[in-house]
Each structure stands twice: as structure tokens, then as C-alpha cells.
Amino acid sequence: MARARVIAAGETNVGMKRSHNEDNFLINEELNLYVVADGMGGHNGGEYASAICVNTVEEIVENMELGDAVPVEEDDPVDLVREKLRYALRLSGRRIYEKAAESPEFHGMGTTAVALLIDAGNAFVAHVGDSRLYLVREDTVQQVTEDHSFVARQVKAGALTEEQAKSHRMRNVIYRSLGYQEDVEVDVQVLALRKGDRFLLCSDGLSGHLEEFEIFDHLKNHAPQEASRRMIDLACERGGDDNITVVVALVDEVP
Ligand code: CA
């Protein structure tokens, strides 16, 4: 099947408060693969973990034969791509875990991640932790990923409002990430693409400073590169508490 045409851009910024940037991102136009990873851990553990993640996801998506190491019931191409992407994130978690176990300086490192793989007429969205994917479609904006965080759980249970969650002292506590355990559950969703869809992948350094309607406005009114730059500038203006990473992908043509 023909491939979707995607116009993408991304940028990362250390922000205003941190001394170094532990985020990493990937734009691979050949594969139509986009990843944002937000690392954590002392010394250089954070950036090392997020780099292992983006490199591993790219390596697996590029090189692994469908169905190779992925047990799937049938030869359904959608199933195969979904399980391959899930496997890529799980393997990156295992590699980070193993590296951390080997070297004391990397002990306790980990990363959150969100990955978007566009294949034929579908968008495959995988994530662990609180890195997010938003979809702007026609006149709506939707947060597609659900944070694996303490406050997201509380909001879902009705114990906190969205507003309270934003300033909650435990807003940075996540219960799932790559590298802290040998294996981790990865959420993968499949969406049917529509021409004109705009995706934003971002670390919490961005989503913590921008409202959903602002994300909508930027993605709707600017080309991916310009939207990325403006959103990063805005997050910095508002304090830039954390590293800020964005990738914007615009679906220009659907097969
Ligand atoms: Ca972060």
C-alpha cells in the first residue's frame, strides 16, 4: 500500500531551570517514525536512558522482520505493526535496565517515552509514563495518551480536577517508565488517519506549561517547524521548569 505523506519537525530545549537536557527525540521520515523520550537519573543517566530508547525503537522498527520476535496469532498486518512497536519500547526498557544494573553510575536511570509510527492508513501510538501525544483533527484537540501518573489516576477516579492535578505536589510521580524494571507494560493504540491530522508528541516540560487550546491553536495555525518553535518559546516564557521537547507531524496525504 502507498504510504502517507507526513511533514514533521521537532525541537528540544533545556528550558530555563535545568543545567542539562535529558530529553531526546527522533524524526525518521523514511520510516514515518517519531519518538519523544524524557529521561531521568543522576549523572548522565537521564540523557543516556532517553538516547537508548530512541535508538532502540528506531533500530527495531527499521530492522525487525514483522512477526520475527513478536508472537501474534494471525498475520493481520495491523496486529503485526502494533506488536512490533510495543516490542520496540519494551526492548528499550530492558536495555536501559541492563545498562543500569551493569554500571553503578547509571543505577536508577529510566525514561518515559511516546512513539508514533505511521503505516499505510494508520497511526500507531505507543507510550509509557507521562510523555504525551495530542491529535488535532479538524476543529478538535484530543490528548490521545493517558499519563501513567499518580495525578492522572486521581483525576480519572474523580479525586482531583484537571486544574488541581497541574499544580499538585505529586504531579511528577509516574508509576510506569522504561528501565526501572526488566519489563514493562506498553500501551499501544491504533487510529485511522485522516488527511490534515496533526500530531504533537511532547515531554511534560511542554504539557505542563501549555493549555490544550493553545496546543490546538499552534498546530492549526502554523507549519510544524514554526509551531514547534513557538510552543517551546512559550513554555520558556512561562518558566521553563523542565526540559522541553516537541515533535509535530502533519499528515499531508493519506493512501
Ligand atoms: Ca521531564
Residues whose N, C-alpha, C, O or C-beta is under 5 A from the ligand:
A	BS01	CA	D38 S203 D204 G205 D242 N243
